[in-house]
Amino acid sequence: MRVLGISALYHDSAAVLVEDGRIVAAAQEERFTRKKFDASFPSRSIDYCLSAGDCCLEDVETVVFHGKLFQKDLLRKEFKTFAADFDWQNRLLFAEHHLSHAASAFFPSPFQDAAVLTMDGVGEWTTTSLAMGCGSSLEIQRELHFPHSLGLLYSAFTYYAGFKVNSGEYKVMGLAPYGEPKYAQLILDKIVDVKEDGSFWLDQSYFDYCTGLRMTNDKFAALFGQPVRRADRDPLTQFHMDIAASIQAVTEYIVLKLARAIRKETGAKALCLAGGVALNCVANGKIVKEGIFDEVWIQPAAGDAGGALGAALAGYHLFHGQPRTITGGGKDAMRGSYLGPACEQTDIESKLTAAGAKFTVLSDDALIAATAQALADGKAVGWMQGRMEFGPRALGGRSILGDPRSPTMQKLLNVKVKFRESFRPFAPSVLREDVAQWFELDGDSPYMLLVAPVGEQHRRAMTEAEQALFGIDKLNVPRSSIPAVTHVDYSARIQTVHADTNPRYHALISQFKALTGCGVVVNTSFNVRGEPIVCGPEDAFRCFMGSDIEVLTVGNCYLDKDQQDPALKLDYKDVFELD
């Protein structure tokens, strides 16, 4: 039985194909249209999923839409335009927004039974939900409703700090370690009332998101003593860093209260997380570190794109009543989240040749050796291999890589490759078998959704002068033997790399370790600021030629920037609308 899940018309459209309970394919529309967070009907994603499943739409039993829209007739017209002969009237279902999120978290998890916590801005009227999953059943137990939303609270502070709502929240999280949570108690005293069970109430007199065009109002600004930062003219100051630290601390406080209350109320030993707030990897790391649950699993596509996956799985298990098979061995059913399109070697060569690229085709071993040597030589490497990742993180399928030992690599990648703010941290990809040697974590983190400290033995002691620095001045002080992936608070957003889900990436890091003694590389998404992650070879080559990436590998093709035609060089800095 095939079920197609769709998320669209709000934020980050996507499509997912499930066949007999197995996730066959998943992709976000933005990767094909090259429009960041594309919310349009995901026709290209659907086409890809059907092609990957070697089927046509008529072979699909049911199409399930993520969310119960009020304009169902309007949506059916959209579907009718896409496929006029399909029986949309009887084969199109709608899954509630937070039920879809919960399904995306529980059904692919490695757990037979679990509590499921979903948190985001708003879906229909729900902002936070608790569900209980058992086998192939899943039932919402409790909900918090709009306008009381942890996601919208975080977005309000994102707006106040001068970043874009629905894309800049991760910047606030990255900015927080530069500040002190000076305003956390003020937020708890005046803006949000948190109950013992983690439920909360927001004082709407400080916000405009219900009725106006702004997230916050003048009363909000007066409370903190400064107006909304204008990104095009106002610099980031220590005040904004302290604001970021404060809302991050409040978010962690609420999430931990919710988690403790859920454990106490339900007795569940396992917790699943989804919804946009579940992308807050610092808060996730705190849940794991505190040991509130024996096991925690987070959906890698935790935002609205992942709702398409949840919709498909809810249709398969809940509507059609089909049984669920757990993968076993503690493994989840996401297959590393490598669920997007791949490109055959002959197609890669053809497309790169058409783009004017100069490349050498290497054997598998020679490609790994050459790429590892380039990394050891301090070069920025574009790495496009195998199937594209589903979700917002690059996990070694569509990544830009670097040497984490380099004290200048973070600045190089931010300023000359990604064209983004200098304060933004980079994540380490570490061999799963080596993670405990480098970080205070001894477990799986395959989806880059947990933050943990760099191991004490790798940290560098700060001088008194360095300890006295504030804000961005902290940025250029190396803090460990892997400074390019060590944030100013000694933390790192960790991806563990597993030989069974991405053998080529694992082999590359292993070869880098053989050369350097370091089983860690810098990993950031293969794109520039404002651009969707690259999808095909042409996208990768354009980004390569439009930035200071020095080496590109696509399949078995190896490209050196110095060997490319200078006439093909692009200025990528201002091509995309900034996020």
Summary of the structure (lengths in Angstrom):
residues: 579
radius of gyration: 23.0
end to end distance: 39.5
largest distance: 72.2
contacts: 2125
relative contact order: 0.12
helix: 39%
strand: 21%
